[in-house]
Amino acid sequence: MRRTKWAWTALALALVLSACRGPAPAVETPVPTPTATAPAVEAEGLDFVLPCYPGGGFHPITGGNRTNLTLSPLMYRGLFALDRTFQPRNDLCAGYTVSEDGLTWTFRLAAATFSDNTPLTGVEAAASLNLARQSERYGGRLAGISRVTAGEGEVTVTLSRPNGALPALLDVPIVKETGDSARPLGTGPYYLTGEGEELELTARTGAAVPLAAIPLRSIGASDDLVYAFDAREISLVDTDLTGTNALGYSGRFEATDYPTTTLLYVGFNAQSGACRDSEVRRALSLAFDRRSVAGKLLAGHAVAAALPVHPESAWYDAGLAAALSYDQAGAWALLEEAGWKLGEDGKLHKGRSALTLRLVVNQENTYKVTVAEALGEALTGLGCTVTVEKLPWENYLSALSKRSFDLYLGETTLTADFDLGALLGSSGGLNYGGYIDSQTNALMDACRAAEEPERAGAAAALCARVAEMAPIAPLCFKNGSLLTQWGQVSGAAPTQRDVFAGLESWNIKQF
């Protein structure tokens, strides 16, 4: 979705959400659209320049600097690349075979060369995947891999349990290590040249890119990044406009949003209190206006979702999601079935007990606090007695670990196969509510093992069970935002893993 910000409209972004960090439904548009008196484009005099942190290193697997990692797709490619619906397409993989038990995958490598013109082999592919298995950035998603071995023009991945969507996890950059551990070689259209703070991305011979070279502007701190963009010294930044400690940018720029797998949800205490009853959890879930959360409260930088699968995904069951949309009358009906009735005081009671709820949220994220307050008001309107507790991050984590809540507002970035094991598995690391259900576990295993075209059906069955038991209430998936200088770039179609996706089709004005 494309939004325009005007010269003196600063984004007030003391922001948001760390993770605990069918067509899509329409959302409200909270940002004004351009008027007929919009100022003329002023890209003249501005080169296309990208930011970098030289001291942060450029290794796409072991590196941790977000700005440098944003540059990685220009220099490095993986076996697969993900599109905007989180589906993998072959990149350095020319094809693959899968064993009958689903545990052994053999990937045939496409013809490609590194920037030193040496050919890609199975040795580099296997080494990169094995390095990724040990890395902080990729280790979690690759935990199901037990072994990676190299072959002649191929690489074989052995799993500890079947995963029919394994290619969606293998957009890992393939590198060739050199004497400089911070600057390995890649097979991408550009390679890094220069030393110190005098750096540039140089296009490889024959690369289908719009620019032969892209200067890099060295940045030393977050404030420098804001200054450089506001002063038009750099052309674009990739950011989470609703993230905790998000930077505030001003001036005239354009924001192009792209879908991510970052889920904002409500978690329930499934072990004690009123939310131990699945009917109560289902009822409370119906009281949440997801479109308002995504459109109004998150300034349109999110997509409402009633399921823990992104609406852009082919695995999203739009019919099931519609049945879970905001419905206060339906919520009251479920609560009445569970024995809760509205008293003369307008509150829900079961005998002498009132329906009292404690909703916890971390206070560092203003967007998140705003969402939690709105959810609390919705539950109060339902007849619940609600306390919204805004806790410092460490206290928030403590409350989750001790299960000292009835509800909590959480956020996590799911893998592209939308595996829910961490959230809903009996021993899942994010299963703070203590939800235990053998049928859910079995359906998660079946969904994980399913390959196309059976995957959509398996995902629908899992989501139906999740909707029935309601251990969590999905609210929305957040968007990332690519900010570009006014009028300089057109044709951008960023993805979660590559904001430069389709760079060959970009129109870049440079003077």
C-alpha positions as CSV (number, residue, x, y, z in Angstrom):
1,M,0.0,0.0,0.0
2,R,1.4,3.4,-0.9
3,R,1.2,6.4,1.2
4,T,2.7,9.9,0.8
5,K,4.0,12.1,3.6
6,W,4.4,15.8,3.2
7,A,7.3,18.1,3.8
8,W,6.6,19.2,7.3
9,T,4.6,16.1,8.5
10,A,7.0,14.3,10.9
11,L,6.1,10.8,11.7
12,A,5.7,10.8,15.5
13,L,7.0,7.3,16.1
14,A,7.7,6.6,19.7
15,L,6.7,3.2,18.8
16,V,6.0,-0.4,19.0
17,L,6.1,-4.0,19.1
18,S,8.9,-6.3,20.0
19,A,8.3,-10.0,19.6
20,C,7.3,-11.7,22.8
21,R,9.7,-10.1,17.9
22,G,-8.3,-15.8,-0.1
23,P,-7.8,-12.0,-0.5
24,A,-6.8,-9.7,2.4
25,P,-9.6,-7.8,4.0
26,A,-9.8,-4.1,3.3
27,V,-8.5,-1.8,6.1
28,E,-9.2,1.8,6.9
29,T,-6.9,4.4,5.5
30,P,-5.8,6.7,8.2
31,V,-3.2,8.7,6.3
32,P,-4.4,11.6,4.1
33,T,-4.1,11.1,0.4
34,P,-2.2,13.7,-1.7
35,T,-4.1,16.8,-2.7
36,A,-4.2,18.5,-6.2
37,T,-1.8,21.1,-4.9
38,A,1.0,18.6,-4.2
39,P,4.4,20.2,-4.6
40,A,6.4,19.3,-7.7
41,V,8.9,16.4,-7.6
42,E,12.3,17.6,-6.5
43,A,14.5,14.6,-7.1
44,E,16.9,16.8,-9.2
45,G,20.3,16.9,-7.6
46,L,19.9,13.7,-5.7
47,D,21.9,10.6,-6.5
48,F,20.7,7.2,-5.6
49,V,22.6,6.5,-2.5
50,L,22.1,3.7,0.1
51,P,23.2,3.7,3.8
52,C,25.6,1.3,5.4
53,Y,27.3,0.8,8.8
54,P,30.9,-0.1,7.8
55,G,31.7,-1.2,11.4
56,G,28.8,-3.6,11.5
57,G,30.2,-6.0,8.9
58,F,28.4,-7.3,5.8
59,H,28.1,-11.0,6.4
60,P,24.5,-11.9,5.5
61,I,24.4,-14.9,7.9
62,T,26.3,-14.0,10.9
63,G,25.9,-10.2,10.7
64,G,23.4,-8.4,12.9
65,N,23.2,-4.9,11.6
66,R,19.8,-4.3,10.1
67,T,20.9,-1.6,7.6
68,N,23.7,-3.8,6.2
69,L,21.3,-6.8,6.1
70,T,18.9,-4.7,4.0
71,L,21.7,-4.5,1.4
72,S,22.3,-8.3,1.4
73,P,19.8,-9.3,-1.4
74,L,21.8,-7.0,-3.8
75,M,24.9,-9.1,-3.2
76,Y,23.7,-12.5,-2.2
77,R,21.1,-15.1,-3.3
78,G,19.7,-18.1,-1.7
79,L,18.4,-21.5,-3.0
80,F,14.9,-19.9,-3.0
81,A,13.4,-16.4,-2.7
82,L,10.0,-15.6,-1.2
83,D,7.4,-13.6,-3.0
84,R,4.8,-11.2,-1.3
85,T,2.6,-14.2,-0.5
86,F,5.5,-16.0,1.2
87,Q,5.7,-18.7,-1.4
88,P,9.2,-19.8,-2.5
89,R,10.4,-19.5,-6.1
90,N,13.6,-21.2,-7.3
91,D,16.7,-18.9,-7.3
92,L,20.0,-20.8,-7.0
93,C,18.0,-24.0,-6.9
94,A,17.3,-25.6,-10.4
95,G,15.0,-28.3,-9.0
96,Y,14.7,-30.8,-6.1
97,T,13.6,-34.3,-5.2
98,V,12.1,-35.5,-1.9
99,S,12.4,-39.0,-0.4
100,E,9.2,-41.0,0.2
101,D,9.4,-40.4,4.0
102,G,9.7,-36.6,3.5
103,L,13.0,-36.5,5.4
104,T,15.6,-36.2,2.7
105,W,15.6,-33.3,0.2
106,T,18.2,-33.1,-2.6
107,F,18.5,-29.7,-4.3
108,R,20.1,-29.4,-7.7
109,L,22.0,-26.1,-8.1
110,A,21.5,-23.7,-10.9
111,A,24.5,-22.5,-12.9
112,A,25.9,-19.4,-11.1
113,T,29.1,-17.8,-10.3
114,F,30.4,-15.8,-7.3
115,S,31.6,-12.2,-7.8
116,D,35.2,-13.5,-8.3
117,N,33.8,-15.6,-11.2
118,T,34.3,-19.0,-9.5
119,P,31.4,-21.4,-10.0
120,L,28.8,-22.1,-7.3
121,T,29.3,-25.7,-6.0
122,G,27.6,-27.9,-3.4
123,V,30.4,-27.2,-1.0
124,E,29.6,-23.5,-0.6
125,A,25.8,-24.2,-0.5
126,A,26.3,-26.8,2.3
127,A,28.7,-24.7,4.2
128,S,26.4,-21.7,4.1
129,L,23.4,-23.7,5.3
130,N,25.4,-25.3,8.1
131,L,26.6,-21.9,9.2
132,A,23.1,-20.7,9.1
133,R,22.0,-23.6,11.4
134,Q,24.3,-22.3,14.0
135,S,23.5,-18.6,13.6
136,E,21.2,-16.4,15.7
137,R,19.4,-15.1,12.6
138,Y,18.5,-18.5,11.0
139,G,19.1,-21.1,13.7
140,G,15.5,-21.2,14.9
141,R,13.9,-21.8,11.6
142,L,16.4,-24.4,10.6
143,A,16.2,-26.4,13.9
144,G,14.4,-29.2,12.1
145,I,17.5,-29.9,9.9
146,S,19.7,-32.7,11.2
147,R,22.3,-32.8,8.5
148,V,23.4,-30.9,5.3
149,T,25.9,-32.5,2.9
150,A,27.4,-31.4,-0.4
151,G,27.3,-33.4,-3.7
152,E,28.3,-32.8,-7.2
153,G,26.2,-29.8,-8.3
154,E,23.8,-30.4,-5.5
155,V,23.2,-30.1,-1.7
156,T,21.2,-32.6,0.4
157,V,19.3,-31.6,3.5
158,T,18.1,-34.3,6.0
159,L,15.3,-33.4,8.4
160,S,14.6,-34.8,11.8
161,R,10.9,-34.6,11.0
162,P,9.0,-34.0,7.7
163,N,8.4,-30.4,6.6
164,G,6.6,-30.2,3.2
165,A,7.3,-26.4,3.1
166,L,11.0,-26.7,3.6
167,P,11.8,-24.5,0.5
168,A,10.1,-21.6,2.2
169,L,12.7,-21.7,4.9
170,L,15.7,-21.9,2.5
171,D,16.0,-18.3,1.4
172,V,19.3,-18.4,3.3
173,P,22.1,-16.4,1.5
174,I,24.7,-18.7,-0.1
175,V,28.2,-17.2,0.4
176,K,31.8,-18.0,-0.4
177,E,34.0,-17.3,2.5
178,T,37.2,-15.2,2.0
179,G,40.0,-14.0,4.2
180,D,37.7,-11.2,5.3
181,S,34.9,-12.8,7.4
182,A,32.9,-9.6,7.3
183,R,32.8,-9.5,3.5
184,P,32.2,-12.9,1.9
185,L,31.5,-13.2,-1.8
186,G,28.0,-13.7,-3.2
187,T,26.2,-14.5,-6.5
188,G,24.0,-11.4,-6.5
189,P,24.0,-8.7,-9.1
190,Y,26.3,-6.4,-7.1
191,Y,29.5,-6.8,-5.1
192,L,31.0,-4.5,-2.5
193,T,34.0,-2.4,-3.5
194,G,36.1,0.1,-1.6
195,E,37.6,0.3,1.8
196,G,36.9,1.9,5.1
197,E,34.0,4.4,4.7
198,E,34.5,4.8,1.0
199,L,32.3,2.0,-0.2
200,E,30.2,1.3,-3.2
201,L,28.1,-1.5,-4.7
202,T,29.4,-2.2,-8.2
203,A,27.2,-4.1,-10.7
204,R,28.5,-7.3,-12.1
205,T,29.0,-7.6,-15.8
206,G,25.8,-8.4,-17.6
207,A,23.6,-7.9,-14.5
208,A,20.1,-6.8,-15.3
209,V,20.1,-3.7,-13.0
210,P,19.2,-0.1,-13.5
211,L,22.5,1.4,-12.1
212,A,26.1,0.4,-12.8
213,A,27.1,1.5,-9.3
214,I,25.4,2.5,-6.1
215,P,27.4,4.7,-3.7
216,L,27.1,3.9,0.0
217,R,26.9,6.6,2.6
218,S,28.5,5.6,5.9
219,I,26.3,5.8,9.0
220,G,27.6,5.7,12.6
221,A,24.5,5.7,14.7
222,S,20.7,5.6,14.4
223,D,20.4,9.4,14.7
224,D,22.8,9.7,11.7
225,L,20.5,7.5,9.7
226,V,17.5,9.8,10.4
227,Y,19.6,12.9,9.6
228,A,21.0,11.4,6.4
229,F,17.5,10.5,5.1
230,D,15.9,13.8,6.2
231,A,18.7,15.7,4.6
232,R,18.3,13.7,1.4
233,E,21.8,12.3,1.5
234,I,20.4,8.7,1.2
235,S,17.6,7.5,-1.0
236,L,15.8,4.9,1.0
237,V,15.4,3.2,4.4
238,D,13.6,0.0,5.4
239,T,11.8,0.4,8.7
240,D,9.0,-0.9,11.0
241,L,6.9,2.2,11.5
242,T,5.1,0.6,14.4
243,G,8.1,-0.9,16.2
244,T,9.5,-0.3,19.6
245,N,12.1,2.5,19.4
246,A,11.2,3.1,15.8
247,L,13.0,6.1,14.3
248,G,11.1,9.2,13.3
249,Y,11.6,10.5,9.8
250,S,10.4,13.8,8.4
251,G,10.5,15.6,5.1
252,R,8.8,14.6,1.9
253,F,9.0,10.9,1.2
254,E,6.9,8.0,0.0
255,A,6.2,4.9,2.0
256,T,5.6,1.5,0.3
257,D,4.3,-1.1,2.7
258,Y,4.9,-4.8,2.3
259,P,3.5,-7.8,4.1
260,T,5.4,-9.6,6.9
261,T,4.8,-12.7,9.0
262,T,4.9,-10.6,12.2
263,L,1.8,-11.6,14.1
264,L,0.1,-9.4,16.7
265,Y,-2.2,-11.5,18.9
266,V,-3.9,-11.9,22.3
267,G,-2.8,-14.9,24.3
268,F,-5.0,-16.4,27.0
269,N,-4.3,-18.2,30.2
270,A,-5.6,-21.6,29.5
271,Q,-4.7,-23.0,32.9
272,S,-6.5,-20.8,35.4
273,G,-9.1,-18.1,35.7
274,A,-12.1,-17.5,33.5
275,C,-10.0,-18.0,30.3
276,R,-9.4,-21.6,31.2
277,D,-12.8,-22.2,29.5
278,S,-12.5,-22.4,25.7
279,E,-16.0,-21.0,25.2
280,V,-15.0,-17.9,27.2
281,R,-11.8,-17.6,25.0
282,R,-13.9,-17.9,21.8
283,A,-16.3,-15.3,23.1
284,L,-13.6,-12.8,24.0
285,S,-12.0,-13.3,20.6
286,L,-15.2,-12.3,18.9
287,A,-15.2,-9.0,20.8
288,F,-12.0,-7.8,19.1
289,D,-12.4,-5.4,16.1
290,R,-9.4,-6.5,14.0
291,R,-10.0,-4.0,11.2
292,S,-9.9,-1.2,13.7
293,V,-6.7,-2.5,15.2
294,A,-5.0,-2.8,11.8
295,G,-6.4,0.3,10.1
296,K,-6.9,2.9,12.8
297,L,-4.7,1.9,15.8
298,L,-1.7,0.8,13.7
299,A,-2.1,3.6,11.2
300,G,-2.8,1.1,8.4
301,H,0.6,-0.5,8.7
302,A,-1.0,-3.9,9.3
303,V,-3.5,-6.3,7.8
304,A,-6.4,-7.7,9.9
305,A,-6.3,-11.4,10.3
306,A,-8.5,-13.8,12.4
307,L,-6.2,-16.7,11.7
308,P,-2.5,-17.3,12.5
309,V,-1.8,-17.3,8.7
310,H,-1.3,-14.2,6.6
311,P,-4.3,-13.3,4.5
312,E,-2.0,-13.0,1.5
313,S,-1.0,-16.6,1.9
314,A,-2.6,-19.3,-0.3
315,W,-3.1,-21.2,3.0
316,Y,-5.5,-18.6,4.5
317,D,-9.1,-19.8,4.8
318,A,-11.1,-16.7,4.1
319,G,-14.4,-18.4,4.8
320,L,-13.3,-19.5,8.3
321,A,-11.8,-16.1,9.0
322,A,-15.1,-14.4,8.1
323,A,-16.9,-16.6,10.7
324,L,-14.5,-15.2,13.3
325,S,-15.0,-11.6,12.6
326,Y,-16.1,-9.0,15.2
327,D,-19.5,-10.0,16.6
328,Q,-20.5,-8.7,20.0
329,A,-23.9,-10.5,19.9
330,G,-22.1,-13.7,19.1
331,A,-19.7,-13.1,22.0
332,W,-22.6,-12.7,24.5
333,A,-24.3,-15.8,23.2
334,L,-21.1,-17.9,23.8
335,L,-20.7,-16.4,27.3
336,E,-24.3,-17.2,28.1
337,E,-23.7,-20.8,27.0
338,A,-20.7,-20.8,29.4
339,G,-22.9,-19.7,32.3
340,W,-22.1,-16.0,32.3
341,K,-25.0,-13.6,32.4
342,L,-25.4,-9.9,32.3
343,G,-26.6,-8.5,35.6
344,E,-28.5,-5.3,36.3
345,D,-25.2,-3.6,36.9
346,G,-24.2,-4.3,33.2
347,K,-21.5,-6.7,34.3
348,L,-21.2,-10.4,33.5
349,H,-21.6,-12.8,36.5
350,K,-21.7,-16.5,37.1
351,G,-23.4,-16.9,40.5
352,R,-21.6,-14.4,42.7
353,S,-18.5,-14.2,40.6
354,A,-17.9,-11.4,38.2
355,L,-15.9,-11.9,35.0
356,T,-12.7,-10.1,36.0
357,L,-9.8,-10.0,33.6
358,R,-6.2,-8.9,33.8
359,L,-4.6,-7.9,30.4
360,V,-0.9,-7.3,30.4
361,V,1.2,-5.4,27.8
362,N,4.7,-4.0,27.7
363,Q,4.7,-0.3,28.2
364,E,7.7,0.6,25.9
365,N,5.6,0.4,22.8
366,T,3.0,3.2,22.5
367,Y,1.2,1.5,19.6
368,K,1.0,-1.7,21.6
369,V,-0.3,0.1,24.7
370,T,-3.0,1.9,22.5
371,V,-4.1,-1.5,21.1
372,A,-4.3,-3.0,24.6
373,E,-6.4,-0.1,25.9
374,A,-8.8,-0.5,23.0
375,L,-9.1,-4.2,23.6
376,G,-9.8,-3.5,27.3
377,E,-12.5,-1.1,26.3
378,A,-14.1,-3.7,24.0
379,L,-14.1,-6.3,26.8
380,T,-15.5,-3.7,29.2
381,G,-18.3,-3.0,26.7
382,L,-19.0,-6.8,26.7
383,G,-19.6,-6.7,30.5
384,C,-16.2,-7.8,31.8
385,T,-14.3,-6.0,34.5
386,V,-10.9,-5.4,32.9
387,T,-7.6,-4.1,34.2
388,V,-5.0,-3.2,31.6
389,E,-1.5,-3.4,33.2
390,K,1.3,-1.6,31.3
391,L,4.5,-3.2,32.4
392,P,8.2,-2.6,31.8
393,W,9.7,-5.2,29.5
394,E,11.3,-7.3,32.1
395,N,8.2,-7.2,34.3
396,Y,6.1,-8.1,31.3
397,L,8.3,-11.1,30.5
398,S,8.1,-12.1,34.2
399,A,4.3,-12.0,34.1
400,L,4.3,-14.2,31.1
401,S,6.7,-16.7,32.4
402,K,4.8,-16.9,35.7
403,R,1.4,-17.0,33.9
404,S,0.4,-14.0,35.9
405,F,-2.3,-12.8,33.5
406,D,-5.7,-13.7,32.1
407,L,-4.8,-12.2,28.7
408,Y,-1.6,-10.7,27.2
409,L,-0.9,-8.7,24.1
410,G,1.9,-10.5,22.2
411,E,3.9,-10.3,19.0
412,T,6.0,-12.8,17.2
413,T,7.5,-13.2,13.8
414,L,6.4,-16.6,12.3
415,T,8.5,-18.5,9.8
416,A,7.3,-18.4,6.2
417,D,5.8,-21.9,6.6
418,F,3.6,-20.5,9.4
419,D,4.6,-23.2,11.8
420,L,2.7,-22.7,15.1
421,G,4.7,-25.1,17.2
422,A,6.3,-22.4,19.4
423,L,3.0,-20.7,20.1
424,L,0.7,-23.6,20.5
425,G,2.8,-26.7,21.0
426,S,2.7,-28.4,24.5
427,S,6.3,-27.5,25.0
428,G,6.4,-24.4,22.8
429,G,8.7,-21.6,23.9
430,L,6.0,-19.0,23.4
431,N,3.1,-21.0,24.8
432,Y,2.8,-18.8,27.8
433,G,-0.8,-19.6,28.4
434,G,-0.1,-23.3,29.0
435,Y,-2.3,-24.5,26.3
436,I,-2.2,-28.3,25.9
437,D,-4.3,-30.2,23.3
438,S,-3.2,-33.4,21.7
439,Q,-5.5,-32.9,18.7
440,T,-3.8,-29.5,18.0
441,N,-0.4,-31.1,18.3
442,A,-1.4,-33.8,15.8
443,L,-2.8,-31.3,13.4
444,M,0.4,-29.2,13.6
445,D,2.4,-32.2,12.8
446,A,0.2,-33.1,9.8
447,C,0.3,-29.5,8.5
448,R,4.0,-29.4,8.8
449,A,4.5,-32.6,6.9
450,A,2.0,-31.8,4.1
451,E,3.3,-30.9,0.7
452,E,1.4,-29.0,-2.0
453,P,-1.4,-29.3,-3.0
454,E,-2.4,-30.9,0.3
455,R,-0.9,-28.2,2.4
456,A,-3.8,-25.8,2.2
457,G,-6.3,-28.4,3.4
458,A,-4.0,-29.3,6.3
459,A,-3.6,-25.7,7.3
460,A,-7.4,-25.2,7.2
461,A,-7.9,-28.1,9.5
462,L,-5.4,-26.8,11.9
463,C,-6.8,-23.3,11.8
464,A,-10.3,-24.7,12.4
465,R,-9.1,-26.4,15.6
466,V,-7.3,-23.3,16.7
467,A,-10.5,-21.3,16.2
468,E,-12.5,-23.9,18.1
469,M,-10.2,-23.9,21.1
470,A,-9.0,-20.3,20.9
471,P,-5.7,-20.5,22.8
472,I,-4.8,-17.3,21.1
473,A,-6.8,-14.6,19.3
474,P,-4.9,-13.4,16.2
475,L,-5.4,-9.7,15.5
476,C,-3.3,-8.7,12.5
477,F,0.0,-9.1,10.7
478,K,2.2,-6.0,10.7
479,N,3.6,-4.4,7.5
480,G,7.2,-3.3,6.9
481,S,7.7,0.0,5.2
482,L,10.2,1.0,2.5
483,L,10.7,4.8,2.6
484,T,12.0,6.5,-0.5
485,Q,12.7,10.1,-1.3
486,W,9.8,11.8,-3.0
487,G,9.7,11.1,-6.7
488,Q,13.0,9.3,-7.0
489,V,11.8,5.7,-7.2
490,S,8.9,4.1,-8.9
491,G,8.0,0.4,-9.5
492,A,9.2,-0.8,-6.1
493,A,7.5,-4.0,-4.9
494,P,9.4,-5.0,-1.7
495,T,9.1,-8.3,0.1
496,Q,9.8,-9.2,3.7
497,R,13.2,-10.6,2.9
498,D,14.1,-8.3,0.0
499,V,13.1,-4.7,-0.3
500,F,14.9,-4.6,-3.7
501,A,12.8,-7.4,-5.2
502,G,12.3,-6.7,-8.9
503,L,15.0,-4.1,-8.9
504,E,15.5,-4.6,-12.7
505,S,12.0,-3.1,-13.1
506,W,12.6,0.0,-10.9
507,N,12.6,3.4,-12.5
508,I,15.2,5.4,-10.6
509,K,15.6,9.2,-11.2
510,Q,19.2,10.2,-10.8
511,F,20.8,13.5,-11.8
